[in-house]
Amino acid sequence: MPGIWSMHDERIIEYVHSILPRSPGILPSIEDEARRRNIPIVGPLIGRLLFLLVLATRARRVLEIGTAIGYSTIWLGLAARRVKGRVTSIEIDPARADEARANMHAANLDDTVEVITGDALDVIPRLNGRFNLIFIDDSKENYPRYFELCYPRLSKNGLLIADNALWHGEVLSGSAEGKAVARFNSMMIGSMDSLVLPVRDGIAIGIKGGR
């Protein structure tokens, strides 16, 4: 019987990335720009996962917390456009929100994506209706509060997704941000059918069912 390979073996990671299709549209240029400026983005693997999850669930209303320069927003928007849906994304930094809007325009997503400038803790309570999919990738210390705000905003069978669910391993180390992310994971596991995948920096995915 062959030996068990390590999911984090660099050869496996390189293989997985080597068979990914090229990111569509302007996304490769944003990937290059993010590398040049050292801006954290989810990357093509998680970006394509978000794209597939929107398509699979046919999510018509999508909420993103933490736009940054709009990389993951474009992945969400491209999928939402296919299912005739819309994306609302919240970014606290005005300069980055403006840059994200410019990227939405370049990606021809002006009619699909709305970028709201503001603190998500203030904006979320003002949003109307429920969402079919919510993606969180923002201040890690706020993750537990985001769960409290977002869970009631999910439709039945809606997906809650969070990036950095392992936060560089700090969920085990006891740092303030690590404790907050670990608390978020516990809240999700305790309230939803969910799991944390050890992919990249960890991705948490939960579905709001009848629990």
C-alpha positions in Angstrom: 0.0 0.0 0.0 1.5 3.4 -0.9 2.5 5.7 1.9 0.2 8.5 2.9 1.3 11.7 1.2 1.2 15.0 2.9 -1.4 17.5 1.8 1.2 20.2 2.4 3.9 18.6 0.4 5.2 21.3 -1.9 5.0 19.0 -4.9 1.3 18.4 -4.3 0.6 22.1 -3.9 2.6 22.9 -7.1 0.6 20.1 -8.9 -2.8 21.5 -7.8 -1.9 25.0 -8.9 -0.4 23.7 -12.2 -3.7 22.1 -13.3 -5.8 25.2 -12.4 -7.2 26.9 -15.5 -5.8 30.5 -16.0 -7.9 33.0 -14.0 -10.3 34.8 -16.3 -10.4 38.4 -17.3 -8.4 40.9 -15.4 -7.7 38.6 -12.5 -4.1 37.6 -13.5 -3.1 41.3 -13.6 -4.6 41.8 -10.1 -2.7 38.7 -9.0 0.5 40.3 -10.3 -0.3 43.6 -8.8 -1.0 42.0 -5.4 2.3 40.2 -5.4 4.1 43.5 -6.4 2.5 45.5 -3.7 2.3 42.7 -1.1 -1.5 42.9 -0.8 -3.0 39.7 0.6 -5.6 38.1 -1.7 -7.2 34.7 -1.5 -5.4 33.5 -4.7 -6.7 31.5 -7.6 -7.4 28.3 -5.7 -9.7 29.8 -3.1 -11.0 32.3 -5.7 -12.1 29.5 -8.0 -13.7 27.7 -5.0 -15.8 30.7 -4.2 -16.8 30.9 -7.9 -17.8 27.3 -7.9 -19.8 27.6 -4.6 -21.8 30.5 -6.0 -22.6 28.5 -9.1 -23.4 25.3 -7.3 -25.8 27.0 -4.9 -27.1 29.5 -7.5 -26.6 32.2 -4.9 -28.6 35.2 -6.1 -27.6 37.5 -3.1 -24.0 37.4 -2.1 -22.4 39.4 0.7 -18.6 39.9 1.1 -17.0 41.4 4.2 -13.6 42.7 3.3 -13.2 43.8 -0.3 -9.6 45.0 -0.3 -8.8 45.6 -4.0 -11.6 43.4 -5.2 -9.9 40.1 -6.2 -12.2 37.7 -4.5 -15.1 40.1 -5.3 -14.5 39.6 -9.0 -14.6 35.8 -8.6 -17.9 36.1 -6.7 -19.2 38.6 -9.2 -18.4 36.5 -12.2 -20.3 33.6 -10.8 -23.2 35.8 -9.5 -23.6 37.3 -13.0 -24.1 33.8 -14.4 -27.0 33.1 -12.1 -28.4 36.6 -12.5 -27.4 37.5 -8.9 -25.7 40.4 -7.2 -22.8 40.9 -4.8 -22.6 43.5 -2.0 -19.1 43.9 -0.7 -18.0 46.1 2.3 -14.6 47.7 2.6 -13.5 50.0 5.5 -10.5 51.6 3.6 -11.8 54.3 1.2 -8.7 54.1 -1.0 -9.0 50.4 -1.4 -12.8 50.6 -2.0 -12.1 53.1 -4.8 -9.5 50.8 -6.3 -11.9 47.8 -6.0 -14.6 49.8 -7.8 -12.2 50.6 -10.6 -11.4 46.9 -10.9 -15.1 46.0 -11.0 -15.5 48.5 -13.9 -12.6 46.9 -15.7 -14.1 43.5 -15.2 -17.5 44.7 -16.5 -19.2 44.0 -13.2 -20.6 47.5 -12.5 -24.2 46.1 -12.8 -23.4 43.0 -10.6 -21.3 44.3 -7.7 -21.8 47.1 -5.3 -18.9 48.1 -3.1 -19.9 49.9 0.1 -17.3 52.0 2.0 -17.6 51.6 5.7 -17.1 49.5 8.8 -18.8 46.2 8.3 -19.9 46.2 12.0 -21.9 49.3 11.2 -23.0 48.4 7.7 -24.3 44.8 8.1 -27.1 45.8 10.5 -28.4 48.3 7.9 -28.6 45.8 5.0 -32.0 44.7 3.9 -33.1 41.1 3.4 -31.1 37.8 3.6 -28.2 36.5 1.6 -27.6 33.1 0.0 -23.9 33.2 0.5 -21.7 35.3 2.8 -17.9 35.4 2.5 -15.8 36.8 5.4 -12.2 37.9 4.9 -11.6 40.9 7.1 -10.3 41.9 10.6 -9.7 38.6 12.4 -10.4 40.0 15.8 -13.9 40.8 14.6 -14.7 37.3 13.3 -16.9 36.2 16.3 -18.9 39.4 15.9 -19.2 38.9 12.2 -20.7 35.5 12.9 -23.2 37.0 15.3 -24.2 39.6 12.7 -24.1 37.3 9.6 -25.8 34.1 10.8 -29.3 35.8 11.1 -28.7 37.3 7.6 -28.3 34.0 5.9 -31.2 32.4 4.1 -32.1 28.8 4.9 -29.5 26.6 3.2 -27.3 29.6 2.8 -23.5 29.3 2.9 -21.2 31.1 5.3 -17.5 31.0 4.2 -14.5 32.4 6.0 -10.9 32.7 4.8 -7.9 32.4 7.1 -9.7 29.9 9.4 -6.3 28.7 10.6 -4.7 32.2 10.7 -1.1 31.0 10.1 -1.6 28.3 12.9 -2.3 31.0 15.5 -5.6 29.3 16.3 -3.3 27.0 18.4 -1.0 29.7 19.8 -3.3 31.9 21.8 -2.6 35.3 20.1 -5.6 37.7 20.2 -6.4 37.2 16.5 -5.8 33.4 16.8 -8.2 33.2 19.7 -10.8 35.2 17.8 -10.6 33.0 14.7 -10.7 29.8 16.9 -13.8 31.2 18.6 -15.4 31.9 15.2 -14.7 28.3 14.2 -16.3 27.0 17.3 -19.4 29.2 16.8 -19.7 27.9 13.3 -19.2 24.3 14.2 -21.7 24.6 17.0 -24.4 26.3 15.0 -24.1 25.0 11.4 -23.3 21.9 9.4 -19.8 22.9 8.7 -16.1 22.1 8.5 -12.7 23.8 8.3 -10.5 22.7 5.4 -6.7 23.0 5.9 -6.3 24.5 2.4 -3.9 27.5 2.1 -4.5 29.3 5.4 -7.7 27.4 6.1 -11.2 27.9 4.8 -14.3 27.5 6.9 -17.6 26.5 5.2 -20.9 26.1 6.8 -24.5 25.7 5.7 -27.5 27.1 7.6 -29.9 24.3 7.9 -32.7 23.4 10.3 -30.5 23.0 13.4 
